[in-house]
Amino acid sequence: MPLKTLKELVAEAKEIVGDISPDELIDAGDSVILLDVRDESDYEEEHLPNAVSLPRGYIELDIDEITTDENAHIVTYCGGGTRATLSAQTLRNMGYENVSVLTGGFRGWKTEGLETEKADV
């Protein structure tokens, strides 16, 4: 089997995971579990309201501490979408059925001037 590029891996992942716009995420309110899959230091610096920090490298290890509901609507985001898309695919592979990626990621959210928070350190 030939090696795949990151671009190819992300394209494959996008075929099986949904996406959600910032407006749709705001409308969904507390009905979603919002996962910030960036590094912990990025989360602490600034993140979306109600987001839980779960860096991409810890998805498989720690998702069950956040939810074991296979039907929960989980939304992942990172800076621009690559890590979030790969994380969402991992969650789908683990059996979570309702996983979406935030369109535009954190940078897109900020560009739209939407509210963010800083971690309580």
Backbone hydrogen bonds in HBPLUS format (Angstrom, degrees):
<---DONOR---> <-ACCEPTOR-->    atom                        ^
c    i                          cat <-CA-CA->   ^        H-A-AA   ^      H-
h    n   atom  resd res      DA  || num        DHA   H-A  angle D-A-AA Bond
n    s   type  num  typ     dist DA aas  dist angle  dist       angle   num
A0009-LEU N   A0005-THR O   2.98 MM   4  6.32 159.4  2.02 153.4 159.2     1
A0010-VAL N   A0006-LEU O   2.90 MM   4  6.13 164.1  1.92 159.6 163.1     2
A0011-ALA N   A0007-LYS O   2.99 MM   4  6.14 157.1  2.05 143.5 150.2     3
A0012-GLU N   A0008-GLU O   2.98 MM   4  6.21 157.5  2.03 149.4 154.8     4
A0013-ALA N   A0009-LEU O   3.00 MM   4  6.23 156.2  2.05 145.1 151.9     5
A0014-LYS N   A0010-VAL O   2.89 MM   4  6.12 154.9  1.95 152.1 158.6     6
A0015-GLU N   A0012-GLU O   3.16 MM   3  5.32 139.1  2.33  98.9 110.2     7
A0016-ILE N   A0013-ALA O   3.00 MM   3  5.55 151.6  2.08 113.1 121.0     8
A0017-VAL N   A0013-ALA O   3.14 MM   4  6.35 132.0  2.38 151.0 164.7     9
A0018-GLY N   A0099-VAL O   3.40 MM  81  6.51 154.4  2.48 160.3 153.0    10
A0101-VAL N   A0018-GLY O   2.97 MM  83  6.31 138.3  2.15 123.7 133.4    11
A0020-ILE N   A0101-VAL O   2.87 MM  81  5.95 149.0  1.96 148.7 146.9    12
A0103-THR N   A0020-ILE O   2.88 MM  83  5.79 166.4  1.90 145.8 149.7    13
A0025-LEU N   A0021-SER O   2.90 MM   4  6.16 156.1  1.96 154.8 162.1    14
A0026-ILE N   A0022-PRO O   2.92 MM   4  6.20 159.0  1.97 152.3 157.6    15
A0027-ASP N   A0023-ASP O   2.95 MM   4  6.19 159.6  1.99 147.7 153.4    16
A0028-ALA N   A0024-GLU O   2.92 MM   4  6.10 139.3  2.08 141.1 152.1    17
A0029-GLY N   A0026-ILE O   3.21 MM   3  5.43 140.5  2.37 101.4 111.8    18
A0031-SER N   A0028-ALA O   3.09 MM   3  5.67 161.7  2.13 136.5 138.4    19
A0033-ILE N   A0073-HIS O   2.83 MM  40  6.22 158.6  1.87 156.9 164.1    20
A0075-VAL N   A0033-ILE O   2.82 MM  42  6.08 165.6  1.84 155.6 158.9    21
A0052-VAL N   A0034-LEU O   2.81 MM  18  6.13 159.8  1.85 162.0 167.4    22
A0035-LEU N   A0075-VAL O   2.74 MM  40  6.04 167.7  1.76 165.0 169.4    23
A0077-TYR N   A0035-LEU O   2.97 MM  42  6.38 139.9  2.13 167.5 171.6    24
A0036-ASP N   A0052-VAL O   2.84 MM  16  5.87 168.8  1.85 151.0 154.9    25
A0054-LEU N   A0036-ASP O   2.95 MM  18  5.84 175.2  1.96 147.3 148.7    26
A0037-VAL N   A0077-TYR O   2.96 MM  40  6.07 162.8  1.99 164.2 169.4    27
A0056-ARG N   A0037-VAL O   3.10 MM  19  4.90 149.4  2.19 131.3 122.3    28
A0042-ASP N   A0039-ASP O   2.99 MM   3  5.38 127.0  2.28 108.2 121.5    29
A0043-TYR N   A0039-ASP O   3.15 MM   4  6.55 157.4  2.20 152.5 159.2    30
A0044-GLU N   A0040-GLU O   2.88 MM   4  6.18 161.8  1.91 154.9 159.7    31
A0045-GLU N   A0041-SER O   3.05 MM   4  6.18 147.1  2.16 137.9 146.2    32
A0046-GLU N   A0042-ASP O   3.09 MM   4  6.37 163.4  2.12 152.9 155.8    33
A0119-ALA N   A0044-GLU O   3.25 MM  75  4.58 161.3  2.28 123.8 127.9    34
A0047-HIS N   A0117-GLU O   2.75 MM  70  5.34 151.5  1.82 151.6 160.0    35
A0117-GLU N   A0047-HIS O   2.73 MM  70  5.34 157.0  1.78 157.1 164.5    36
A0051-ALA N   A0048-LEU O   3.18 MM   3  5.55 153.7  2.25 135.7 133.5    37
A0058-TYR N   A0055-PRO O   2.77 MM   3  5.54 166.4  1.79 132.1 136.5    38
A0059-ILE N   A0056-ARG O   3.32 MM   3  5.45 172.3  2.33 111.6 113.9    39
A0062-ASP N   A0058-TYR O   2.87 MM   4  5.82 162.8  1.90 168.5 169.6    40
A0063-ILE N   A0059-ILE O   3.06 MM   4  5.48 144.7  2.19 152.4 152.3    41
A0065-GLU N   A0062-ASP O   2.95 MM   3  5.42 155.8  2.01 114.1 122.0    42
A0066-ILE N   A0063-ILE O   2.90 MM   3  5.26 150.8  1.98 110.0 119.4    43
A0067-THR N   A0063-ILE O   2.89 MM   4  6.18 169.3  1.90 165.7 168.1    44
A0072-ALA N   A0069-ASP O   3.10 MM   3  5.37 166.1  2.12 112.3 116.8    45
A0097-GLU N   A0070-GLU O   2.87 MM  27  5.96 163.2  1.90 163.3 164.9    46
A0074-ILE N   A0098-ASN O   2.92 MM  24  6.34 155.7  1.98 157.3 164.8    47
A0100-SER N   A0074-ILE O   2.80 MM  26  6.24 159.2  1.85 160.2 166.9    48
A0076-THR N   A0100-SER O   2.90 MM  24  6.39 159.1  1.95 155.7 158.3    49
A0102-LEU N   A0076-THR O   2.99 MM  26  6.22 164.2  2.01 168.7 170.1    50
A0106-PHE N   A0078-CYS O   2.70 MM  28  5.85 170.0  1.71 161.5 165.1    51
A0107-ARG N   A0079-GLY O   2.99 MM  28  5.57 171.9  2.00 146.5 149.0    52
A0085-THR N   A0081-GLY O   2.89 MM   4  5.87 153.3  1.96 142.8 149.3    53
A0086-LEU N   A0082-THR O   3.06 MM   4  6.36 166.5  2.08 156.1 159.2    54
A0087-SER N   A0083-ARG O   2.83 MM   4  5.92 151.0  1.92 144.5 153.3    55
A0088-ALA N   A0084-ALA O   2.85 MM   4  6.00 155.2  1.91 144.8 151.6    56
A0089-GLN N   A0085-THR O   3.00 MM   4  6.24 153.8  2.07 145.4 152.4    57
A0090-THR N   A0086-LEU O   3.06 MM   4  6.29 153.6  2.13 140.5 147.4    58
A0091-LEU N   A0087-SER O   2.95 MM   4  6.29 159.1  1.99 150.8 156.1    59
A0092-ARG N   A0088-ALA O   2.92 MM   4  6.22 155.7  1.98 148.2 154.9    60
A0093-ASN N   A0089-GLN O   2.85 MM   4  6.13 158.1  1.90 150.9 157.2    61
A0094-MET N   A0090-THR O   2.93 MM   4  6.21 133.0  2.16 142.0 155.4    62
A0094-MET N   A0091-LEU O   3.11 MM   3  4.96 128.8  2.39  91.1 105.1    63
A0096-TYR N   A0091-LEU O   3.03 MM   5  5.52 156.3  2.09 153.6 146.3    64
A0095-GLY N   A0092-ARG O   2.98 MM   3  5.16 154.4  2.05 104.8 113.1    65
A0105-GLY N   A0102-LEU O   3.11 MM   3  5.38 158.4  2.16 121.6 127.5    66
A0108-GLY N   A0104-GLY O   2.89 MM   4  4.29 147.3  1.99 131.8 129.0    67
A0109-TRP N   A0105-GLY O   3.07 MM   4  6.34 155.1  2.13 148.9 156.2    68
A0110-LYS N   A0106-PHE O   2.94 MM   4  6.20 162.1  1.97 154.3 158.3    69
A0111-THR N   A0107-ARG O   2.88 MM   4  6.07 157.5  1.93 147.8 154.4    70
A0112-GLU N   A0108-GLY O   3.10 MM   4  6.33 144.0  2.24 141.7 149.9    71
A0114-LEU N   A0109-TRP O   3.30 MM   5  5.83 167.0  2.31 157.6 154.0    72
A0113-GLY N   A0110-LYS O   2.79 MM   3  5.00 155.5  1.85 108.5 116.3    73
